[in-house]
Amino acid sequence: MKLENRVAVITGAGSGIGRASALEFAREGARVVVADLNLAGALETVRQIKAGGGQAIAVETDVARPESVQTLVAQTLEAFSQVHVLLNNAAIQVNKTVEDTTVEEWNREINVNLGGVFLCSKFFLPHLRQTRGCIINMSSVNGFFVEPMCAGYCATKAAIIGLTKAMAIDHGKEGIRVNCICPGYIDAGLAWGYFEAQPDPAAARAAAGKLHALWRIGRPEEVARVAVFLASDEASFMTGSAVVVDGGFGSGLPPSS
Ligand SMILES: NC(=O)c1ccc[n+]([C@@H]2O[C@H](COP(=O)([O-])OP(=O)(O)OC[C@H]3O[C@@H](n4cnc5c(N)ncnc54)[C@H](O)[C@@H]3O)[C@@H](O)[C@H]2O)c1
């Protein structure tokens, strides 16, 4: 097993890519802290991990709130004494242009997607230093290639790539590795929301598959397995990387084909 005796904190692990990552980490031997604003979703992830013989706890967390993240740190240490991996995965997506985005929506998207990476990293770093642990941030191909009607989301995902590289430089000498993952379309919550925001959601979903060289969108576990790799010793000389997991996004056919 690749993550035996490790403790991993995964934000947004109550559904989608986060849940798939929590299950995959547990299968590889990690004890998992399932952090999510949606406690019911987090508890269901924990139930599935325990059903597979793994160890996990659920912590209701709002990654945008400093006091909530500090509670997450305290509960992690209380349950498992130490932490080796932080997977900053929680995010929301406002499917609007800048003009149509309200100030409240903008602030919330920045505070969850980018602020959440900042707060969780800030408060877990002292503990990751003790284990020479690692941070994995969930960015997106939208950090490189933008799409219509999600301006704020694209901005946060591009910023996460920069923040990843900056943290890698600052903490590399302490043995802490910091990488990010840039998935293409994945069959999970945020992509579903984007399809629903289009005039014809079914057509949008079909078209999205063809944007990828593999002519399909990805599955959450296909991202989760890369997160396991980055968390493991197999990635011991990787830091500051933006690892693209996108089925060849941008090299498929245009949506009209
Ligand atoms: N689905 C895709 O196509 C896709 C593509 C590229 C990148 N990503 C990235 O993958 C990650 C997961 O996306 P997903 O599609 O699985 O989404 P999802 O909606 O299925 O899961 C996101 C989880 O984050 C939680 N969350 C939201 N706000 C939170 C907060 N303030 N504090 C704590 N938890 C909060 C939600 O409750 C939810 O369980 C995101 O970072 C997203 O940007 C997704």
The ligand as an SDF file (V2000), in Angstrom:
LIG
                    3D

 44 48  0  0  0  0  0  0  0  0999 V2000
  -15.8120   18.2650  -11.9770 N   0  0  0  0  0  0  0  0  0  0  0  0
  -14.9520   18.7900  -12.8420 C   0  0  0  0  0  0  0  0  0  0  0  0
  -15.1430   18.7420  -14.0700 O   0  0  0  0  0  0  0  0  0  0  0  0
  -13.6760   19.4290  -12.3610 C   0  0  0  0  0  0  0  0  0  0  0  0
  -12.7080   19.7610  -13.3230 C   0  0  0  0  0  0  0  0  0  0  0  0
  -11.5300   20.3660  -12.9110 C   0  0  0  0  0  0  0  0  0  0  0  0
  -11.3210   20.6230  -11.5710 C   0  0  0  0  0  0  0  0  0  0  0  0
  -12.2720   20.2850  -10.6620 N   0  0  0  0  0  0  0  0  0  0  0  0
  -11.9880   20.5940   -9.2610 C   0  0  0  0  0  0  0  0  0  0  0  0
  -12.1730   19.4430   -8.4700 O   0  0  0  0  0  0  0  0  0  0  0  0
  -12.6320   19.8250   -7.1640 C   0  0  0  0  0  0  0  0  0  0  0  0
  -13.8880   19.0500   -6.8170 C   0  0  0  0  0  0  0  0  0  0  0  0
  -14.8790   19.2940   -7.7970 O   0  0  0  0  0  0  0  0  0  0  0  0
  -16.1490   18.3370   -7.9550 P   0  0  0  0  0  0  0  0  0  0  0  0
  -16.6220   18.4720   -9.3410 O   0  0  0  0  0  0  0  0  0  0  0  0
  -15.8520   17.0100   -7.3840 O   0  0  0  0  0  0  0  0  0  0  0  0
  -17.1820   19.1400   -7.0370 O   0  0  0  0  0  0  0  0  0  0  0  0
  -18.3310   18.6710   -6.0260 P   0  0  0  0  0  0  0  0  0  0  0  0
  -19.3160   19.7830   -5.9870 O   0  0  0  0  0  0  0  0  0  0  0  0
  -18.8140   17.2970   -6.3310 O   0  0  0  0  0  0  0  0  0  0  0  0
  -17.5400   18.6110   -4.6470 O   0  0  0  0  0  0  0  0  0  0  0  0
  -17.1220   19.7810   -4.0020 C   0  0  0  0  0  0  0  0  0  0  0  0
  -17.2930   19.5640   -2.5040 C   0  0  0  0  0  0  0  0  0  0  0  0
  -16.8050   20.7340   -1.8420 O   0  0  0  0  0  0  0  0  0  0  0  0
  -17.6860   21.0270   -0.7710 C   0  0  0  0  0  0  0  0  0  0  0  0
  -17.5870   22.4430   -0.4170 N   0  0  0  0  0  0  0  0  0  0  0  0
  -18.0850   23.5130   -1.0770 C   0  0  0  0  0  0  0  0  0  0  0  0
  -17.8080   24.6400   -0.4050 N   0  0  0  0  0  0  0  0  0  0  0  0
  -17.1150   24.2810    0.7020 C   0  0  0  0  0  0  0  0  0  0  0  0
  -16.5560   24.9980    1.7870 C   0  0  0  0  0  0  0  0  0  0  0  0
  -16.6680   26.3250    1.8790 N   0  0  0  0  0  0  0  0  0  0  0  0
  -15.8990   24.3080    2.7460 N   0  0  0  0  0  0  0  0  0  0  0  0
  -15.7970   22.9550    2.6740 C   0  0  0  0  0  0  0  0  0  0  0  0
  -16.3220   22.2230    1.6850 N   0  0  0  0  0  0  0  0  0  0  0  0
  -16.9870   22.8830    0.6960 C   0  0  0  0  0  0  0  0  0  0  0  0
  -19.0750   20.6690   -1.2910 C   0  0  0  0  0  0  0  0  0  0  0  0
  -19.9950   20.4590   -0.2280 O   0  0  0  0  0  0  0  0  0  0  0  0
  -18.7740   19.4000   -2.0830 C   0  0  0  0  0  0  0  0  0  0  0  0
  -18.9100   18.2280   -1.2810 O   0  0  0  0  0  0  0  0  0  0  0  0
  -12.8030   21.3450   -7.2120 C   0  0  0  0  0  0  0  0  0  0  0  0
  -11.6360   21.9660   -6.6940 O   0  0  0  0  0  0  0  0  0  0  0  0
  -12.9260   21.6320   -8.6850 C   0  0  0  0  0  0  0  0  0  0  0  0
  -12.5390   22.9400   -9.0070 O   0  0  0  0  0  0  0  0  0  0  0  0
  -13.4440   19.7060  -11.0200 C   0  0  0  0  0  0  0  0  0  0  0  0
  1  2  1  0
  2  3  2  0
  2  4  1  0
  4  5  1  0
  4 44  2  0
  5  6  2  0
  6  7  1  0
  7  8  2  0
  8  9  1  0
  8 44  1  0
  9 10  1  0
  9 42  1  0
 10 11  1  0
 11 12  1  0
 11 40  1  0
 12 13  1  0
 13 14  1  0
 14 15  2  0
 14 16  1  0
 14 17  1  0
 17 18  1  0
 18 19  2  0
 18 20  1  0
 18 21  1  0
 21 22  1  0
 22 23  1  0
 23 24  1  0
 23 38  1  0
 24 25  1  0
 25 26  1  0
 25 36  1  0
 26 27  1  0
 26 35  1  0
 27 28  2  0
 28 29  1  0
 29 30  1  0
 29 35  2  0
 30 31  1  0
 30 32  2  0
 32 33  1  0
 33 34  2  0
 34 35  1  0
 36 37  1  0
 36 38  1  0
 38 39  1  0
 40 41  1  0
 40 42  1  0
 42 43  1  0
M  CHG  2   8   1  16  -1
M  END
$$$$
